[in-house]
Amino acid sequence: MPHSPARADAHYDLIILGAGSGNSIPTPDFDDASIAIIEENRFGGTCMNVGCIPTKMYVKAADQAFEASHAGRLNLDVDYKGADWPGIVERVFHKRIDLIAQGGEEFRRGDGSPNVTVYDGHATFVAPKTLKTAQGGEEKVISGETIVIAAGARAVVPGWARSVPFHTSDDIMRLKEQPETLTIVGGGFIAMEFAHIFQSLGTRVRVVNRSPLLRKLDDDLSSHFNDIAADTYELHLGRTVASAEGDDSSVTLTLDDGTQVTSDALLVAMGRRPNGDLLNAQAAGIEMLNDARIRVDDYGRTTAEGVWALGDVSSPFQLKHVANAETRAVRHNILHADDPDAMVPMPHSNVPYAVFTHPQIATVGLTEAQARDAGHDVTVKLQRYGDVAYGWALEDTTGIVKLVADRSTGRLLGAHYMGPQASTLIQQMITVLAYDLDLRDFPRRQYWIHPALAEVTENAILGLDLDFREV
């Protein structure tokens, strides 16, 4: 092992900043390496503790409550009497999430990871490949041959919010009581998932946003979603917050048009900022991008030799499935760093995402506008759930599928789903993109179970202006 710098308390073969996706780096390939993992919060990262997993457990409860409240469309007399909020918190966190996070840390600290040392202080670079952190409150300086930065991101909090009690996605799910009213500032994924959760569980939700909701969606889906949201929530769109006042009992926002919005609680859901700007990266020769992301090349390497980055701290996609895929790529590339021809690029092709709001949304590939701007010979089909047999069973009036394809080549360019099971239904179209399948052959080379909801995809494909081939 190379001689450790004189100022370092310890030197490692591998240092990992962040125990979210970064905690998956150490596989048996690294059993002979000395490893340091630095995590100042809970093991598991954003997804496990405050993001993807607990929110979907809340969404499941919200979906059940929504269905009960709207069961009349199926000629059912079902009452939704309210949520046991403390019971939900207990089930989601105390009985599952917290135990998993605790178990992950105990494994890395215990006999199961004899080559791993855990540090629990905030990490900052003090020199190339050298970090200042802490262990049990005692300051430590450590260095490493290889460093992986997987430090994640944090909630964006504007200045006006700091003068009043507010919540972010980091703590809103652990409220002691469910508020009767909630103001949400923001109109992206996080805002719309929590709007669905709280509104469906019985809270009156008010949404303030400077633009239409989910504005990055394909125009047809964005317009359709905003129409539905207008009938669901109290919306204040095209507005910004001028000032805020309040206490633990209520918060009042004064908007730029003078409107005042008062609720029991305030959720700030205005996106998440990469944590690259909290690491003093310049001390290690690591370049940053203007949005606080760490600059990486196509293989996950930073501008400092031997230092890599992955996940929300560097990726253009703040998505757990992307962070996991980047982890696999970076791990492979570290193990093959001496053979550039063996390295693999960061997996950023055909990245899908889903929004677990109501209606559920999933999308992959180009929007219609993007496809036209790219010069494709575009054909589109907007297919309603309610026009297929299982859509009748659902009595669905909101679900739509929009496919975007190239008329001349039969290639799928984008798929956009809004409605029940959207995040599952879209998987078949992700496969079409990943394997570059020809839609002119695709629908008739397989069976579509009747009357399953997948027929909405079959009908959408057949509705495209393509020269279909019977097989």
C-alpha positions as CSV (number, residue, x, y, z in Angstrom):
1,M,0.0,0.0,0.0
2,P,1.4,3.5,-0.8
3,H,2.6,5.6,2.1
4,S,-0.2,7.6,3.6
5,P,0.1,11.4,3.7
6,A,1.7,12.6,7.0
7,R,-1.4,14.6,8.0
8,A,-3.9,11.8,7.5
9,D,-5.0,9.7,10.5
10,A,-5.6,6.7,8.2
11,H,-5.1,5.8,4.5
12,Y,-7.5,3.5,2.6
13,D,-7.6,1.8,-0.8
14,L,-11.1,3.1,-1.3
15,I,-13.2,5.9,0.3
16,I,-16.9,6.2,-0.4
17,L,-18.8,9.4,0.5
18,G,-22.4,8.5,1.0
19,A,-24.1,5.3,2.0
20,G,-27.0,5.4,-0.4
21,S,-26.1,3.8,-3.7
22,G,-22.5,4.2,-2.8
23,N,-23.0,1.6,-0.1
24,S,-23.4,-0.9,-3.0
25,I,-19.9,-0.3,-4.4
26,P,-18.2,-2.9,-2.1
27,T,-18.8,-6.3,-3.6
28,P,-16.6,-9.3,-3.1
29,D,-14.2,-7.8,-5.7
30,F,-13.2,-5.4,-2.9
31,D,-12.8,-7.9,-0.1
32,D,-9.0,-7.4,-0.1
33,A,-9.2,-3.6,-0.1
34,S,-9.3,-1.4,2.9
35,I,-12.5,0.7,2.7
36,A,-13.8,3.8,4.5
37,I,-17.5,4.7,4.2
38,I,-18.5,8.2,5.3
39,E,-22.2,8.8,6.1
40,E,-23.3,11.7,8.3
41,N,-27.0,10.7,8.1
42,R,-28.9,7.4,7.9
43,F,-27.6,4.6,5.8
44,G,-29.7,4.0,2.7
45,G,-29.6,7.6,1.4
46,T,-32.5,9.7,0.2
47,C,-34.4,6.8,-1.5
48,M,-34.6,4.6,1.5
49,N,-35.1,7.2,4.2
50,V,-37.0,10.2,2.8
51,G,-37.7,9.4,-0.8
52,C,-38.8,6.7,-3.2
53,I,-39.5,3.8,-0.8
54,P,-41.4,5.5,2.2
55,T,-43.3,7.8,-0.2
56,K,-44.6,4.9,-2.2
57,M,-45.8,3.2,1.1
58,Y,-47.7,6.4,1.8
59,V,-48.9,6.5,-1.8
60,K,-50.3,3.0,-1.5
61,A,-52.4,4.1,1.5
62,A,-53.5,7.2,-0.4
63,D,-54.5,5.2,-3.4
64,Q,-56.7,2.9,-1.2
65,A,-58.3,6.0,0.4
66,F,-58.9,7.6,-3.0
67,E,-60.5,4.4,-4.4
68,A,-62.8,4.2,-1.3
69,S,-63.8,7.8,-1.7
70,H,-64.6,7.3,-5.4
71,A,-66.2,3.9,-5.2
72,G,-69.6,5.3,-6.1
73,R,-68.6,5.1,-9.8
74,L,-68.7,1.3,-9.4
75,N,-72.0,1.4,-7.6
76,L,-70.4,0.7,-4.3
77,D,-71.4,2.3,-1.0
78,V,-68.0,2.6,0.7
79,D,-67.0,5.2,3.3
80,Y,-63.5,6.5,3.9
81,K,-63.5,7.5,7.5
82,G,-60.0,8.8,7.8
83,A,-56.4,7.8,8.3
84,D,-54.6,6.6,11.5
85,W,-51.7,8.9,10.7
86,P,-49.5,7.9,13.7
87,G,-50.2,4.2,12.7
88,I,-49.0,4.9,9.2
89,V,-45.8,6.6,10.5
90,E,-45.2,3.6,12.8
91,R,-45.8,1.0,10.1
92,V,-43.6,2.8,7.5
93,F,-40.7,4.0,9.5
94,H,-40.5,2.4,12.9
95,K,-41.4,-1.1,11.7
96,R,-39.6,-1.1,8.4
97,I,-37.5,1.8,7.0
98,D,-35.6,2.7,10.2
99,L,-34.9,-1.0,10.9
100,I,-33.5,-1.5,7.4
101,A,-31.3,1.7,7.6
102,Q,-30.1,0.6,11.1
103,G,-29.3,-2.9,9.8
104,G,-27.3,-1.6,6.9
105,E,-25.1,0.5,9.2
106,E,-24.7,-2.4,11.6
107,F,-23.6,-4.6,8.8
108,R,-20.9,-2.2,7.7
109,R,-19.7,-1.6,11.3
110,G,-19.8,-5.3,12.2
111,D,-18.1,-8.6,11.5
112,G,-19.8,-8.9,8.2
113,S,-17.6,-6.1,6.7
114,P,-14.2,-6.6,8.4
115,N,-12.4,-4.4,5.8
116,V,-14.8,-1.5,6.2
117,T,-14.4,1.5,8.6
118,V,-17.4,3.8,9.1
119,Y,-17.1,7.6,9.6
120,D,-20.1,9.6,10.6
121,G,-19.0,13.2,10.3
122,H,-19.6,15.6,7.4
123,A,-16.8,15.2,4.8
124,T,-14.9,18.0,3.1
125,F,-11.8,17.8,1.0
126,V,-8.7,19.4,2.4
127,A,-6.2,18.3,-0.3
128,P,-6.2,15.9,-3.2
129,K,-7.5,12.5,-2.2
130,T,-7.7,13.8,1.4
131,L,-10.8,14.4,3.5
132,K,-11.7,15.8,6.9
133,T,-14.5,14.0,8.6
134,A,-15.3,12.7,12.1
135,Q,-15.9,9.5,13.9
136,G,-18.0,9.5,17.0
137,G,-17.5,13.2,17.4
138,E,-13.8,13.1,17.1
139,E,-12.3,14.9,14.0
140,K,-10.4,12.7,11.6
141,V,-8.4,13.2,8.4
142,I,-8.3,10.3,6.0
143,S,-6.9,9.8,2.5
144,G,-7.5,7.2,-0.2
145,E,-6.1,5.8,-3.4
146,T,-9.6,5.8,-5.0
147,I,-12.5,7.9,-3.9
148,V,-16.1,7.6,-4.9
149,I,-18.4,10.6,-4.2
150,A,-22.0,9.6,-3.8
151,A,-23.1,12.4,-1.5
152,G,-26.6,12.9,-2.9
153,A,-28.7,16.1,-2.9
154,R,-30.7,18.2,-0.5
155,A,-34.0,20.0,-0.5
156,V,-34.0,23.5,-2.0
157,V,-35.3,26.0,0.6
158,P,-35.8,29.7,-0.5
159,G,-35.0,32.5,1.9
160,W,-38.7,33.5,2.6
161,A,-39.4,30.0,4.0
162,R,-36.8,30.3,6.7
163,S,-38.8,32.9,8.6
164,V,-41.7,30.5,9.3
165,P,-42.1,26.8,10.4
166,F,-41.8,24.7,7.2
167,H,-41.3,21.1,6.2
168,T,-39.5,19.4,3.3
169,S,-39.7,15.9,2.0
170,D,-37.1,15.0,4.6
171,D,-39.5,15.3,7.5
172,I,-43.1,15.8,6.3
173,M,-43.8,12.0,6.5
174,R,-42.8,12.0,10.2
175,L,-45.3,14.6,11.3
176,K,-46.9,13.7,14.7
177,E,-50.3,14.5,13.4
178,Q,-51.9,14.8,10.0
179,P,-52.7,18.5,9.3
180,E,-56.2,19.5,8.3
181,T,-54.8,21.9,5.7
182,L,-51.5,22.0,3.9
183,T,-49.9,24.5,1.5
184,I,-47.4,23.0,-0.9
185,V,-45.0,25.3,-2.8
186,G,-43.8,23.6,-5.9
187,G,-45.1,21.8,-8.9
188,G,-42.7,19.0,-9.7
189,F,-42.6,15.3,-8.9
190,I,-42.2,15.7,-5.1
191,A,-44.9,18.3,-4.8
192,M,-47.5,16.3,-6.8
193,E,-46.8,13.0,-5.0
194,F,-47.3,14.6,-1.6
195,A,-50.4,16.5,-2.8
196,H,-52.0,13.2,-3.7
197,I,-50.9,11.6,-0.4
198,F,-52.3,14.3,1.8
199,Q,-55.4,15.2,-0.2
200,S,-56.5,11.5,-0.5
201,L,-55.9,10.9,3.2
202,G,-58.2,13.8,4.1
203,T,-56.0,17.0,4.2
204,R,-57.2,20.0,2.3
205,V,-54.2,20.7,0.0
206,R,-53.3,24.1,-1.6
207,V,-50.6,24.3,-4.2
208,V,-48.6,27.4,-5.1
209,N,-46.3,27.3,-8.2
210,R,-44.9,29.8,-10.6
211,S,-45.7,27.6,-13.6
212,P,-48.1,24.9,-14.7
213,L,-47.7,21.6,-12.8
214,L,-45.3,19.0,-14.1
215,R,-44.5,21.3,-17.0
216,K,-41.7,19.0,-18.3
217,L,-44.2,16.4,-19.4
218,D,-45.4,16.0,-23.0
219,D,-47.8,18.9,-23.6
220,D,-50.8,16.7,-23.9
221,L,-50.1,15.0,-20.6
222,S,-49.2,18.2,-18.8
223,S,-52.4,19.9,-20.0
224,H,-54.5,16.9,-19.0
225,F,-52.9,16.6,-15.6
226,N,-53.4,20.3,-14.8
227,D,-57.1,20.1,-15.7
228,I,-57.5,17.2,-13.3
229,A,-55.5,19.0,-10.6
230,A,-57.7,22.0,-10.9
231,D,-60.7,19.9,-9.9
232,T,-58.7,18.3,-7.1
233,Y,-56.7,20.9,-5.3
234,E,-56.8,24.6,-4.5
235,L,-54.4,25.9,-7.1
236,H,-52.5,29.1,-7.2
237,L,-50.5,28.8,-10.5
238,G,-48.4,31.4,-12.1
239,R,-47.7,32.9,-8.7
240,T,-44.6,33.3,-6.5
241,V,-44.3,33.9,-2.7
242,A,-43.7,37.5,-1.7
243,S,-43.6,36.9,2.0
244,A,-44.5,34.5,4.8
245,E,-45.6,34.7,8.4
246,G,-46.8,32.3,10.9
247,D,-46.1,30.0,13.8
248,D,-46.5,26.3,14.8
249,S,-50.3,26.6,14.4
250,S,-50.5,28.1,10.9
251,V,-48.5,29.7,8.1
252,T,-49.8,32.4,5.8
253,L,-48.1,33.1,2.5
254,T,-48.7,36.3,0.7
255,L,-48.3,35.8,-3.1
256,D,-47.0,38.2,-5.7
257,D,-50.6,39.2,-6.6
258,G,-51.5,40.0,-3.0
259,T,-53.5,36.7,-2.4
260,Q,-53.0,35.2,1.0
261,V,-52.9,31.4,1.5
262,T,-53.2,30.1,5.0
263,S,-52.7,26.5,6.1
264,D,-51.9,24.5,9.2
265,A,-48.6,23.4,7.7
266,L,-46.2,24.3,4.9
267,L,-44.4,21.9,2.6
268,V,-41.6,23.4,0.5
269,A,-41.1,21.1,-2.5
270,M,-39.1,23.2,-5.0
271,G,-36.6,20.5,-6.0
272,R,-33.3,19.2,-4.7
273,R,-29.9,20.7,-5.0
274,P,-26.8,18.4,-5.5
275,N,-24.5,18.4,-2.5
276,G,-21.3,19.0,-4.5
277,D,-21.1,22.5,-3.2
278,L,-20.8,21.3,0.4
279,L,-17.6,19.2,-0.1
280,N,-14.9,21.9,-0.7
281,A,-14.2,20.0,-3.9
282,Q,-11.9,22.6,-5.3
283,A,-9.3,21.7,-2.7
284,A,-9.0,18.3,-4.4
285,G,-8.9,19.6,-8.0
286,I,-12.5,18.6,-8.6
287,E,-14.4,20.8,-11.0
288,M,-18.1,21.7,-10.4
289,L,-20.9,22.6,-12.8
290,N,-23.0,25.7,-12.2
291,D,-25.9,23.7,-10.7
292,A,-23.7,22.3,-7.9
293,R,-23.2,19.0,-9.6
294,I,-19.7,17.5,-9.7
295,R,-18.4,17.4,-13.2
296,V,-17.8,13.8,-14.5
297,D,-16.9,12.4,-17.9
298,D,-18.7,9.6,-19.7
299,Y,-17.3,7.0,-17.4
300,G,-17.9,8.7,-14.0
301,R,-14.4,10.1,-13.5
302,T,-14.1,13.6,-12.0
303,T,-11.4,16.0,-13.0
304,A,-9.2,14.7,-10.2
305,E,-7.3,11.5,-10.8
306,G,-8.6,8.5,-8.9
307,V,-11.8,10.3,-7.9
308,W,-15.2,9.2,-9.2
309,A,-18.8,10.4,-8.7
310,L,-22.3,9.0,-9.1
311,G,-25.9,9.6,-8.3
312,D,-27.6,12.9,-7.5
313,V,-24.3,14.7,-6.7
314,S,-23.2,14.4,-10.3
315,S,-25.9,12.9,-12.5
316,P,-28.3,14.8,-14.8
317,F,-31.0,12.4,-13.5
318,Q,-32.1,12.5,-9.9
319,L,-33.5,9.0,-10.0
320,K,-32.7,6.0,-7.8
321,H,-32.7,3.6,-10.7
322,V,-30.2,5.8,-12.5
323,A,-28.0,6.0,-9.4
324,N,-28.0,2.3,-9.1
325,A,-27.1,1.9,-12.8
326,E,-24.3,4.4,-12.4
327,T,-23.0,2.5,-9.3
328,R,-22.7,-0.6,-11.4
329,A,-20.9,1.3,-14.1
330,V,-18.5,3.1,-11.7
331,R,-17.7,-0.1,-9.9
332,H,-16.9,-1.8,-13.1
333,N,-14.7,1.1,-14.3
334,I,-12.8,1.3,-11.0
335,L,-12.0,-2.4,-11.4
336,H,-10.9,-1.9,-15.0
337,A,-9.3,1.5,-14.6
338,D,-6.0,0.2,-16.1
339,D,-7.8,-0.9,-19.3
340,P,-9.7,2.1,-20.8
341,D,-11.1,-0.2,-23.6
342,A,-12.8,-2.3,-21.0
343,M,-14.6,0.6,-19.3
344,V,-18.3,1.2,-19.8
345,P,-20.1,4.6,-20.2
346,M,-22.6,5.9,-17.7
347,P,-26.0,4.4,-18.6
348,H,-28.0,7.4,-19.6
349,S,-29.9,6.1,-22.7
350,N,-33.7,5.8,-22.6
351,V,-34.1,6.8,-18.9
352,P,-37.7,6.4,-17.7
353,Y,-39.3,7.9,-14.7
354,A,-42.7,7.7,-12.9
355,V,-44.6,10.1,-10.8
356,F,-46.7,8.3,-8.2
357,T,-49.4,11.0,-8.0
358,H,-53.0,10.7,-9.1
359,P,-53.4,9.9,-11.9
360,Q,-50.1,8.0,-11.9
361,I,-47.6,9.0,-14.6
362,A,-44.8,7.3,-16.4
363,T,-42.7,8.5,-19.3
364,V,-39.7,7.5,-21.4
365,G,-38.0,9.0,-24.5
366,L,-38.9,12.1,-26.4
367,T,-42.0,14.3,-26.1
368,E,-43.8,15.1,-29.3
369,A,-42.3,18.6,-29.4
370,Q,-38.8,17.2,-28.8
371,A,-39.3,14.7,-31.6
372,R,-40.4,17.3,-34.1
373,D,-37.6,19.7,-33.1
374,A,-35.1,16.8,-33.7
375,G,-36.4,16.5,-37.3
376,H,-38.2,13.2,-37.1
377,D,-41.1,12.2,-39.4
378,V,-43.4,12.1,-36.4
379,T,-46.6,10.1,-36.0
380,V,-48.5,10.2,-32.6
381,K,-51.4,8.4,-31.1
382,L,-53.3,9.5,-28.0
383,Q,-55.2,6.4,-26.7
384,R,-57.7,6.7,-23.8
385,Y,-57.9,3.9,-21.2
386,G,-61.6,4.2,-21.3
387,D,-61.7,3.0,-24.9
388,V,-60.4,-0.5,-24.0
389,A,-62.3,-3.3,-22.2
390,Y,-60.5,-3.1,-18.8
391,G,-60.8,0.7,-18.9
392,W,-64.6,0.0,-19.0
393,A,-64.2,-2.1,-15.9
394,L,-62.3,0.7,-14.2
395,E,-64.9,3.2,-15.3
396,D,-61.8,5.3,-16.1
397,T,-62.3,8.8,-17.4
398,T,-58.8,10.2,-16.9
399,G,-56.2,7.7,-18.2
400,I,-54.4,8.3,-21.5
401,V,-51.4,6.8,-23.4
402,K,-49.5,8.9,-25.9
403,L,-46.9,7.2,-28.2
404,V,-44.5,9.1,-30.4
405,A,-42.9,7.3,-33.3
406,D,-41.0,7.9,-36.5
407,R,-43.3,7.2,-39.5
408,S,-40.5,6.4,-41.9
409,T,-38.6,3.9,-39.7
410,G,-41.3,2.5,-37.4
411,R,-39.1,3.3,-34.4
412,L,-40.6,4.4,-31.1
413,L,-39.4,7.8,-30.0
414,G,-41.3,8.3,-26.8
415,A,-44.0,6.8,-24.6
416,H,-46.1,8.7,-22.1
417,Y,-48.7,7.1,-19.8
418,M,-51.1,8.7,-17.3
419,G,-53.5,6.5,-15.4
420,P,-53.7,3.3,-13.4
421,Q,-50.6,1.1,-13.5
422,A,-48.8,3.6,-15.6
423,S,-45.4,2.8,-14.1
424,T,-45.9,-0.9,-14.9
425,L,-47.5,-0.6,-18.3
426,I,-44.7,1.5,-19.7
427,Q,-42.1,-1.2,-19.1
428,Q,-42.9,-2.8,-22.4
429,M,-42.2,0.4,-24.2
430,I,-38.9,0.8,-22.4
431,T,-38.0,-2.6,-23.7
432,V,-39.0,-1.5,-27.3
433,L,-36.6,1.5,-27.0
434,A,-33.8,-0.5,-25.3
435,Y,-33.8,-3.2,-28.0
436,D,-34.7,-0.8,-30.9
437,L,-37.7,-2.9,-32.0
438,D,-39.7,-2.1,-35.1
439,L,-43.3,-1.1,-34.2
440,R,-44.5,-2.2,-37.6
441,D,-43.8,-5.9,-36.5
442,F,-44.1,-5.6,-32.8
443,P,-47.9,-5.6,-32.1
444,R,-48.6,-8.8,-34.1
445,R,-45.6,-10.9,-33.1
446,Q,-47.1,-11.4,-29.6
447,Y,-50.4,-12.0,-27.8
448,W,-52.0,-9.2,-25.7
449,I,-54.0,-10.8,-22.9
450,H,-57.7,-9.9,-23.3
451,P,-59.1,-7.9,-21.5
452,A,-56.0,-6.9,-19.6
453,L,-55.1,-3.2,-19.4
454,A,-52.1,-3.8,-21.6
455,E,-54.5,-3.6,-24.5
456,V,-54.3,0.1,-24.1
457,T,-50.7,-0.1,-25.3
458,E,-51.6,-2.5,-28.2
459,N,-54.3,-0.1,-29.4
460,A,-52.0,2.9,-29.1
461,I,-49.4,1.2,-31.3
462,L,-52.0,0.2,-33.9
463,G,-53.3,3.8,-33.9
464,L,-50.0,5.1,-35.2
465,D,-49.7,6.0,-38.9
466,L,-47.4,3.1,-39.7
467,D,-47.2,0.4,-42.4
468,F,-48.0,-2.5,-40.1
469,R,-46.9,-6.0,-41.2
470,E,-49.2,-9.0,-40.6
471,V,-47.3,-12.0,-39.2
